Amino acid sequence: FLVPNAALDLGILGLHRLGFGTAAAGQAFLLGTYAVFVAGFCALSRQMRAMDATKPAFAVLLFYCLALFWGLVNYMVGVGLMLVLLALWLPARGWRRLAIAAGGMAVLLLVHLVAALVFAGLLACFDLPPLLRRTAPLAGCASAPAAMLVVAARAMPGQGNGGFELTYTGAGSPPEFLAWKLGMW
């Protein structure tokens, strides 16, 4: 049950439990995805002191991209959540920063694997310069626990032979699947 790219599945199932029908649950989930993405974009721009009246409109334009139209809803949820987490992580210090990094990574691993990897990479981009200049202790490095969670999730039992395997039901081999995806353009 703890596999990556499960946000849509868990969201729809949760909304079904609340009494939503399938179409209404799908619409509610997509509206929630939209809200998380725009809120995350605006929160991060506010945190970076770049917020102005154009940012919400720009966030809406970025939300409607090919990833959404190709049906990569989990990815869009993951990117929105990653933006929210970065906005929370940047001003945090000490154990709070580590908790946001580790907890955020655990959630992002369930939402979308690529968003989790990008989050860990962005944390490393912020963490590594002070470490290399020796102006920050290694204990304050938040990207290390985030990266360890990726490694631990890859080694979870029940995920194939010690890791996530790529399988495409009914799509043939991975090269055939890639050719099909490229043919969509």
C-alpha positions, 0 to 999 in steps of 0.5 A, spaced: 500 500 500 505 504 501 507 505 494 509 512 490 504 515 485 498 514 490 495 521 491 490 520 486 488 513 488 488 515 496 484 522 495 479 518 491 478 513 496 478 518 501 472 522 498 468 516 496 468 514 504 466 521 505 460 520 500 462 523 494 460 519 487 466 518 482 465 524 478 464 529 484 470 525 487 474 526 481 472 534 480 474 535 488 480 532 487 482 536 481 480 542 485 484 541 491 490 539 486 489 546 483 489 549 490 495 546 493 499 548 486 497 555 486 497 556 494 504 553 494 507 557 488 504 563 492 507 561 498 514 560 496 514 567 492 512 570 498 517 567 502 522 569 497 520 576 497 517 576 490 510 576 491 506 581 487 499 581 484 501 577 478 504 571 481 497 568 482 495 569 475 502 566 473 501 560 478 494 559 474 498 559 467 503 554 470 498 549 473 495 548 466 501 545 463 502 538 458 503 534 465 496 536 467 493 534 460 497 528 459 494 525 466 500 526 471 495 529 476 499 525 482 505 529 479 502 536 479 499 534 486 507 533 488 509 539 485 504 543 489 506 540 495 513 541 494 512 548 493 508 548 500 514 544 503 519 549 501 516 555 503 515 552 510 522 549 510 526 555 508 525 560 514 525 554 519 531 552 523 534 546 527 530 540 528 524 544 525 527 544 519 529 537 519 522 535 521 519 539 515 524 535 510 523 528 513 516 529 514 515 532 507 519 527 504 515 521 507 509 524 504 512 526 497 514 519 496 507 517 497 504 522 492 509 522 486 517 519 486 519 525 481 517 530 486 520 527 492 527 527 488 526 534 486 525 536 493 531 532 496 535 535 490 533 542 492 534 541 499 541 539 497 542 545 493 540 550 499 544 545 504 551 544 500 554 551 499 554 552 507 557 545 508 562 546 503 564 553 506 564 550 513 559 555 515 554 550 517 554 544 521 553 537 518 547 536 523 543 541 520 543 539 513 536 537 512 537 534 505 541 528 508 535 525 512 530 526 505 535 522 501 535 517 506 528 516 506 528 515 498 533 510 499 529 507 505 523 507 501 527 504 495 529 498 499 522 497 502 519 489 502 514 488 498 517 493 492 519 487 488 527 485 488 529 490 493 526 497 490 521 500 485 520 496 479 517 499 472 512 495 470 506 497 465 500 493 464 498 491 457 503 496 454 509 491 452 516 493 454 519 499 457 521 501 450 514 500 447 511 504 452 516 510 451 515 509 443 507 510 445 508 516 449 512 519 444 507 518 439 502 522 443 506 528 440 
